[in-house]
Amino acid sequence: MKNRDTVLRVLGIVVGCFILVVLASSVKNRDMGYHMEDIDVEIENAYENFFVDAEDVMALIMQDESDSILGDGFNAVSLKAVEQRIKSHSFVKDAEVYRDLKGHLVVKARQNKPVARLISNNGRNAYIGEDGDILPVSPKYTARVPVVTGRYTEQLMGLGEVAEDEYASKVFELINYINEHKFWAMQIGQIDINSKGKVVMYPQVGDQRLEFGYAEDLERKFKKLEIFFKQIMPSKGWNIYERVNVEYKDQIICE
């Protein structure tokens, strides 16, 4: 009886392995028979930015007519290679490529989001992305973000990302601080940085020169600017002061 149970168990294992091999072979043959019938492109963050569209992604996937993957078998298409092509675009932050059961190649691309625009004294333009990458401008779209001007922008545009330079990282923190606080995002329109790294900001409305000093002690300096905007200006008038300095500790200098 024991020997019989052992034989049945071994026979069951052999039959099970055979079925798995048949199924695997069937799936492989089925994939080889499937062809890429269409490409579905989805752009994430498109409601905010329009630097990359489906046409751009398609151009990256099929760089020339001889390189078209439509009609190719599933096994003939390298999904990793397609992803790398899409990620090569400056404004593509990440990409996911996979095949669905309809024979479609599904592409999901996530855009880089600019947080500031750099304009140098010699007319060059660039963006700083949300991860600190220095990005080129695009003829497709202009982002409504704070503008950074002045001699220091030339140094910023020479970087691949702000993490490469200690002070550039501080400037990036300043930009993010402004963008993350609704009041300051509405107030500050331009950030001018001289060759020594000192910051002067200009509001969206009014002609005040807001002298900030170096991009440091953000909480302390913005607290003083808040006092100026919310307490001093309403009582003294919006146009009475042309220069406001919050660079020095425990002082608000208004002229």
C-alpha positions in Angstrom: 0.0 0.0 0.0 2.8 2.3 0.9 4.7 1.6 -2.4 1.5 2.3 -4.3 1.1 5.7 -2.7 4.7 6.6 -3.5 4.3 5.6 -7.1 1.1 7.7 -7.4 2.9 10.7 -5.8 5.8 10.5 -8.2 3.5 10.0 -11.1 1.5 13.1 -10.0 4.7 15.2 -9.8 5.8 14.0 -13.3 2.4 14.8 -14.8 2.3 18.2 -13.1 5.8 19.1 -14.4 4.7 18.1 -17.9 1.6 20.3 -17.8 3.8 23.3 -16.6 6.2 22.8 -19.6 3.3 22.6 -22.0 1.7 25.8 -20.5 5.0 27.7 -20.6 5.6 26.6 -24.2 2.0 27.7 -25.1 2.5 31.1 -23.5 5.9 31.6 -25.3 4.4 30.6 -28.6 1.4 32.8 -28.1 3.7 35.8 -27.3 5.7 35.1 -30.4 2.5 35.1 -32.4 1.3 38.5 -31.0 2.3 41.6 -32.8 2.4 45.3 -31.7 -0.8 46.6 -33.1 -0.9 50.0 -31.5 0.8 52.4 -29.1 -1.1 54.1 -26.3 0.7 57.1 -24.7 -0.3 58.7 -21.4 1.4 61.9 -20.2 1.2 62.4 -16.4 1.2 66.1 -15.1 -0.1 67.2 -18.5 -2.8 69.3 -16.7 0.0 71.4 -15.3 2.7 71.4 -18.0 2.8 70.9 -21.7 6.5 70.4 -22.4 6.1 66.9 -23.6 3.1 65.5 -25.7 2.2 62.2 -27.2 3.8 63.3 -30.5 7.1 63.8 -28.8 7.0 60.4 -27.2 6.1 58.7 -30.5 9.0 60.4 -32.2 11.3 59.0 -29.5 9.9 55.5 -29.8 10.1 55.4 -33.6 13.2 57.5 -34.4 12.9 56.8 -38.2 10.6 54.8 -40.5 12.9 51.8 -40.5 12.8 51.8 -36.7 9.0 51.4 -36.4 8.0 48.8 -33.9 4.4 48.6 -35.1 3.8 45.1 -36.5 6.8 43.7 -34.7 6.3 40.6 -32.6 6.2 41.0 -28.8 9.5 39.2 -28.3 11.2 41.4 -30.9 10.6 44.6 -28.8 12.9 45.5 -25.9 10.7 47.4 -23.4 13.8 48.6 -21.5 15.3 50.1 -24.7 12.0 51.9 -25.4 11.9 53.3 -21.9 15.5 54.6 -22.2 14.6 56.4 -25.4 11.7 58.1 -23.8 13.7 59.0 -20.7 16.3 60.7 -22.9 13.9 63.6 -23.3 14.9 66.5 -21.0 11.4 67.0 -19.7 10.6 63.3 -19.1 11.2 62.5 -15.4 10.3 58.8 -15.6 8.7 56.4 -18.0 6.9 53.0 -17.7 6.4 50.8 -20.8 4.4 47.5 -20.8 2.3 45.4 -23.1 -1.4 44.8 -22.6 -3.6 41.9 -23.7 -4.9 43.7 -26.7 -1.5 43.8 -28.4 -0.9 47.4 -27.5 2.3 49.0 -26.2 1.3 51.1 -23.3 3.6 54.1 -22.4 3.2 56.2 -19.3 5.6 59.2 -19.2 5.9 61.6 -16.2 7.0 65.1 -16.9 9.6 67.1 -15.1 8.0 70.1 -13.3 9.9 73.4 -13.5 10.0 75.4 -10.3 11.8 78.5 -11.5 13.0 80.1 -14.8 16.6 81.3 -15.1 17.4 84.3 -17.3 21.0 85.3 -17.5 22.3 88.8 -18.4 23.4 87.5 -21.8 19.9 86.4 -22.7 20.3 82.6 -22.0 17.3 80.8 -20.5 16.8 77.6 -18.6 14.6 76.1 -15.9 15.2 74.5 -12.6 13.2 71.3 -12.2 11.5 70.1 -9.1 14.4 67.7 -8.4 17.0 70.4 -8.9 17.9 69.5 -12.5 18.8 72.3 -14.9 16.4 72.0 -17.8 16.3 73.7 -21.2 13.5 75.9 -22.3 10.9 74.6 -24.6 9.2 76.2 -27.7 6.0 74.3 -26.7 5.2 75.9 -23.4 6.3 78.6 -20.9 5.8 77.7 -17.2 4.4 80.4 -14.9 7.1 80.2 -12.2 9.3 82.7 -10.4 12.0 84.3 -12.6 15.6 84.2 -11.4 17.9 86.8 -12.9 21.3 88.3 -12.3 24.9 87.3 -12.8 24.6 84.2 -10.5 22.3 82.6 -13.0 25.2 82.0 -15.4 26.8 79.8 -12.7 23.5 77.9 -12.2 23.1 77.2 -15.9 26.6 75.8 -16.0 25.5 73.0 -13.6 23.8 69.7 -14.4 21.8 70.0 -11.1 21.9 72.2 -8.1 23.2 69.5 -5.8 26.6 70.0 -7.5 27.1 73.3 -5.7 26.5 74.1 -2.0 25.2 77.6 -2.6 23.1 76.6 -5.6 21.4 74.1 -3.2 20.6 77.1 -0.9 19.1 79.1 -3.7 17.0 76.0 -4.6 15.7 75.9 -1.0 14.8 79.6 -1.3 12.9 79.0 -4.5 11.0 76.0 -3.0 10.2 78.0 0.2 8.5 80.7 -2.0 6.6 78.1 -4.1 5.5 76.1 -1.0 4.0 79.2 0.8 0.9 80.5 -1.0 1.4 84.1 0.2 4.9 84.3 -1.1 4.2 82.5 -4.3 1.6 85.3 -5.0 3.9 88.1 -3.8 7.3 87.3 -5.3 7.7 87.6 -9.0 11.5 88.0 -9.5 14.6 86.9 -7.7 17.7 88.7 -8.7 21.1 87.2 -7.5 24.3 89.1 -8.0 27.7 87.5 -8.7 28.4 87.3 -5.0 25.2 85.4 -4.3 23.2 88.2 -2.6 19.5 88.1 -3.3 17.1 91.0 -4.1 13.5 90.1 -4.7 10.8 92.1 -6.5 7.1 91.7 -5.8 4.4 91.0 -8.3 2.7 94.3 -7.5 4.7 97.4 -6.6 8.2 98.7 -7.1 9.8 97.7 -3.7 13.3 96.4 -3.7 13.4 93.6 -1.1 17.0 93.1 -0.1 17.3 89.6 1.3 21.1 89.1 1.6 22.4 85.6 1.1 20.0 82.7 0.6 20.1 81.6 4.3 18.1 82.1 7.5 14.9 81.8 5.4 12.4 81.5 8.3 13.8 84.6 10.1 14.0 86.8 7.0 10.6 85.9 5.6 9.0 86.5 9.0 10.4 90.1 8.8 9.1 90.5 5.3 5.7 89.2 6.4 5.7 92.0 9.1 6.5 94.5 6.4 3.7 93.3 4.0 1.0 92.7 6.6 1.6 95.4 9.2 3.8 98.2 7.9 2.6 98.6 4.3 -1.2 98.7 5.1 -0.6 101.5 7.7 2.0 103.5 5.9 0.9 103.0 2.3 1.9 100.7 -0.5 4.1 103.0 -2.4 5.8 104.9 0.4 8.9 102.7 0.6 11.2 101.8 -2.3 13.8 99.7 -0.4 13.3 97.1 2.3 16.2 95.3 3.8 15.8 92.2 6.0 19.4 91.0 5.7 20.5 92.0 9.2 19.4 90.3 12.5 16.6 92.0 14.4 16.2 94.8 11.8 13.8 95.8 9.1 15.3 98.8 7.2 12.8 100.7 5.1 13.6 103.7 2.9 
